[in-house]
Amino acid sequence: MRKRHRKLIGAVVMIVFVGFYAMLAMTLAQGRVTELNTFWKTLWYCFLGLFWVVPLMPLIKWMERPDPGEEPPQVVPK
């Protein structure tokens, strides 16, 4: 599969995943989190706001894999 197709599939999967993750995060945030003090609420919301990246990292790596036969980009010193 070419990189272009992997990126299209990955983009669609990411959009769907983030939509479901947002619903889950909102559900979790409406639980007992509302009873916590401001410091713990802030930590919890930061955690929920950043955690979506962890399950998507393998997908992002798969999307960025080079095509078969494609040479990796050369780093040219200045």
C-alpha angles and dihedrals in degrees: 000000000000122000091245092059093044090054092051093049091044093050092052092047091049093051092050092045094049090050092054092041091053090054091049092047091050090050092050092046092055093058126078091320089089089065095056124097120260096264095055092042090054092050091047093050091047090051093049091045094054103032095080088077094064098067091042097054095088089050092050091049090050091050093051096048110122121251117259108275093016115128118229114251115272119236109224115204116228 
